[in-house]
Amino acid sequence: MTTDFKQLQQLARALGLSYQQVLARYHAERGAEACHSGAIPWARLQVQRVQETGLRTAQAERALLAGFVESQVHSWAPLGFALVPEVQEAVEARIALDRVTMPRFSVGHYLDAALRTGPGQLAGQLACLQDFVESRGGAVPKGRSSVYFVGKDAYSKDSLLRFALVKAGLPDEKRHAVLSALTADFLDRLPSDVPFAPAAASQGHPEAAR
């Protein structure tokens, strides 16, 4: 019993919670009658999810900063497509939030990072699109076509997407939806209501700190 208490206490610390708070959340999710012994595997799962979220967030922030640094050194290529209105608004809201620390961020920086960190194969891209559409009740409105600038890796990835869609016999309109879904997924990986932290994101990227 003492061992179980210590294990759950350690897991609670990893979650930034107290022992009692973890038990309260466990019973709130599983029910008041749930066996106490089930709290340990439940808490382990929560810690795993937090760690995975942290890794995804770190990857997204590093990609965003690396792309920004690259854009200051190399010319980026124009990429024309139509973001779904909801995603366009989300990107603009994100730019407004991050402007506190990164006043030179533009829409292209987020799209570049979304393309480079998203799935590389059509199957994964379409799966991301399916999740995006289903989470919005199956209806996704068309957006207004605009031109954004992205790095060479993101541009190449978009070219491969175009080719894959043609090969699969799918319309080019699907490309706009896929890019919107990838961008929405990328934005979801960034911490909400917290401005971009360049110092933290530069860890592991010496060129970004120069």
C-alpha positions as CSV (number, residue, x, y, z in Angstrom):
1,M,0.0,0.0,0.0
2,T,2.9,2.3,0.9
3,T,4.6,1.5,-2.4
4,D,1.4,2.3,-4.3
5,F,1.1,5.6,-2.5
6,K,4.7,6.5,-3.3
7,Q,4.2,5.6,-7.0
8,L,1.1,7.7,-7.3
9,Q,2.7,10.5,-5.5
10,Q,5.7,10.5,-8.0
11,L,3.3,10.4,-10.9
12,A,1.3,13.3,-9.4
13,R,4.5,15.4,-9.2
14,A,5.3,14.6,-12.8
15,L,1.8,16.0,-13.6
16,G,2.3,19.1,-11.4
17,L,-0.5,17.9,-9.1
18,S,-0.9,16.7,-5.6
19,Y,-1.7,13.1,-4.7
20,Q,-5.3,14.1,-3.8
21,Q,-5.8,16.0,-7.1
22,V,-4.7,13.0,-9.1
23,L,-7.2,10.8,-7.3
24,A,-9.9,13.4,-7.7
25,R,-9.4,13.5,-11.5
26,Y,-9.1,9.8,-11.7
27,H,-12.5,9.3,-10.0
28,A,-14.1,12.2,-12.0
29,E,-13.2,10.3,-15.2
30,R,-13.7,6.7,-14.1
31,G,-16.4,7.1,-11.5
32,A,-16.6,7.4,-7.8
33,E,-16.7,3.6,-7.4
34,A,-13.5,3.0,-9.5
35,C,-10.9,0.9,-7.7
36,H,-8.0,2.9,-6.2
37,S,-5.5,0.4,-7.7
38,G,-6.5,1.6,-11.2
39,A,-5.3,5.1,-10.4
40,I,-1.6,4.2,-11.0
41,P,-1.9,3.0,-14.6
42,W,-4.3,5.8,-15.3
43,A,-1.8,8.4,-14.0
44,R,1.0,6.7,-16.0
45,L,-1.1,7.2,-19.1
46,Q,-1.6,10.9,-18.3
47,V,2.1,11.4,-17.8
48,Q,2.8,9.7,-21.1
49,R,0.3,11.9,-22.9
50,V,1.8,15.0,-21.3
51,Q,5.3,13.9,-22.4
52,E,4.1,13.2,-26.0
53,T,2.4,16.6,-26.1
54,G,5.6,18.2,-24.9
55,L,7.6,16.5,-27.6
56,R,5.2,17.6,-30.3
57,T,5.1,21.1,-29.0
58,A,8.9,21.3,-28.9
59,Q,9.2,19.9,-32.5
60,A,6.7,22.5,-33.7
61,E,8.4,25.4,-32.1
62,R,11.8,24.3,-33.3
63,A,10.5,24.0,-36.9
64,L,8.9,27.4,-36.7
65,L,12.1,29.1,-35.5
66,A,14.3,27.2,-37.9
67,G,12.0,28.3,-40.8
68,F,12.1,31.9,-39.6
69,V,15.9,31.9,-39.5
70,E,16.1,30.3,-42.9
71,S,13.8,33.0,-44.3
72,Q,16.1,35.7,-43.2
73,V,19.0,34.1,-45.1
74,H,17.5,32.6,-48.2
75,S,14.8,33.6,-50.6
76,W,11.6,31.7,-50.2
77,A,9.4,30.5,-53.0
78,P,5.8,31.7,-53.6
79,L,3.1,29.1,-52.9
80,G,-0.5,29.8,-53.9
81,F,-3.5,28.1,-52.2
82,A,-6.6,28.8,-50.3
83,L,-6.7,28.3,-46.6
84,V,-10.1,27.4,-45.1
85,P,-11.5,30.6,-43.5
86,E,-11.4,29.1,-40.0
87,V,-7.7,28.2,-40.4
88,Q,-6.8,31.5,-41.9
89,E,-8.4,33.2,-38.9
90,A,-6.5,30.9,-36.5
91,V,-3.2,31.6,-38.1
92,E,-3.8,35.4,-38.0
93,A,-4.8,35.0,-34.3
94,R,-1.6,33.1,-33.7
95,I,0.5,35.7,-35.4
96,A,-1.1,38.4,-33.2
97,L,-0.2,36.4,-30.1
98,D,3.4,35.6,-31.1
99,R,3.9,39.2,-32.2
100,V,4.9,40.0,-28.6
101,T,8.1,38.0,-29.0
102,M,8.4,37.6,-32.8
103,P,7.1,40.7,-34.6
104,R,8.3,39.5,-38.0
105,F,6.4,36.3,-38.1
106,S,4.1,36.0,-41.1
107,V,1.5,33.5,-42.3
108,G,4.2,31.8,-44.5
109,H,6.3,30.9,-41.5
110,Y,3.5,28.8,-40.0
111,L,2.6,27.2,-43.3
112,D,6.2,26.3,-43.9
113,A,6.5,24.6,-40.5
114,A,3.2,22.9,-41.0
115,L,4.3,21.4,-44.3
116,R,7.7,20.3,-43.1
117,T,6.6,18.7,-39.9
118,G,3.4,17.1,-41.2
119,P,3.0,13.7,-42.8
120,G,5.2,13.1,-45.9
121,Q,3.0,10.6,-47.7
122,L,-0.4,11.1,-49.2
123,A,-2.0,8.5,-47.0
124,G,-1.0,10.3,-43.9
125,Q,-2.0,13.7,-45.3
126,L,-5.4,12.4,-46.3
127,A,-5.8,10.8,-42.8
128,C,-5.1,14.3,-41.3
129,L,-7.6,15.8,-43.6
130,Q,-10.2,13.2,-42.6
131,D,-9.7,14.0,-39.0
132,F,-10.0,17.7,-39.8
133,V,-13.2,17.3,-41.7
134,E,-14.9,14.9,-39.2
135,S,-14.1,17.2,-36.3
136,R,-16.0,19.9,-38.1
137,G,-19.1,17.9,-38.9
138,G,-18.1,16.9,-42.4
139,A,-18.4,20.4,-43.9
140,V,-15.4,22.5,-44.6
141,P,-16.0,25.8,-46.6
142,K,-13.6,26.9,-49.3
143,G,-11.2,29.7,-48.7
144,R,-9.9,32.6,-50.8
145,S,-6.7,31.9,-52.8
146,S,-3.6,33.8,-51.7
147,V,0.1,33.6,-52.2
148,Y,2.4,32.8,-49.3
149,F,6.2,32.3,-49.2
150,V,7.7,29.1,-47.9
151,G,11.1,27.4,-47.8
152,K,12.5,25.0,-50.3
153,D,11.7,21.9,-48.2
154,A,8.0,22.9,-47.7
155,Y,7.8,23.9,-51.4
156,S,9.1,20.5,-52.5
157,K,6.6,18.7,-50.2
158,D,3.7,20.7,-51.7
159,S,5.0,19.7,-55.2
160,L,5.0,16.0,-54.1
161,L,1.5,16.4,-52.8
162,R,0.3,17.8,-56.1
163,F,1.9,14.9,-58.0
164,A,0.4,12.3,-55.6
165,L,-3.1,13.8,-55.9
166,V,-2.9,13.7,-59.7
167,K,-1.6,10.1,-59.6
168,A,-4.5,9.1,-57.3
169,G,-7.0,10.8,-59.6
170,L,-8.0,13.4,-57.0
171,P,-8.8,17.0,-57.8
172,D,-6.5,19.9,-57.0
173,E,-9.1,21.3,-54.6
174,K,-8.2,18.4,-52.3
175,R,-4.7,20.0,-52.0
176,H,-6.2,23.2,-50.5
177,A,-8.1,21.1,-47.9
178,V,-5.0,19.0,-47.1
179,L,-2.8,22.1,-46.5
180,S,-5.5,23.6,-44.3
181,A,-5.7,20.5,-42.3
182,L,-1.9,20.3,-41.9
183,T,-1.8,23.9,-40.8
184,A,-4.6,23.4,-38.3
185,D,-2.8,20.4,-36.8
186,F,0.4,22.4,-36.6
187,L,-1.3,25.2,-34.7
188,D,-2.8,22.7,-32.3
189,R,0.7,21.6,-31.4
190,L,1.6,25.1,-30.2
191,P,0.7,26.0,-26.6
192,S,-2.5,28.1,-26.6
193,D,-2.5,31.6,-25.1
194,V,1.3,31.5,-24.7
195,P,3.5,33.6,-27.0
196,F,6.3,31.9,-28.9
197,A,9.4,31.6,-26.8
198,P,12.4,31.8,-29.1
199,A,15.0,31.0,-26.4
200,A,13.4,27.7,-25.5
201,A,12.8,26.8,-29.2
202,S,16.4,27.5,-30.1
203,Q,17.6,24.6,-27.9
204,G,19.2,22.0,-30.2
205,H,19.4,24.4,-33.1
206,P,22.7,26.4,-32.8
207,E,22.1,28.2,-36.1
208,A,18.8,29.6,-34.7
209,A,20.6,31.2,-31.8
210,R,23.1,33.1,-33.9
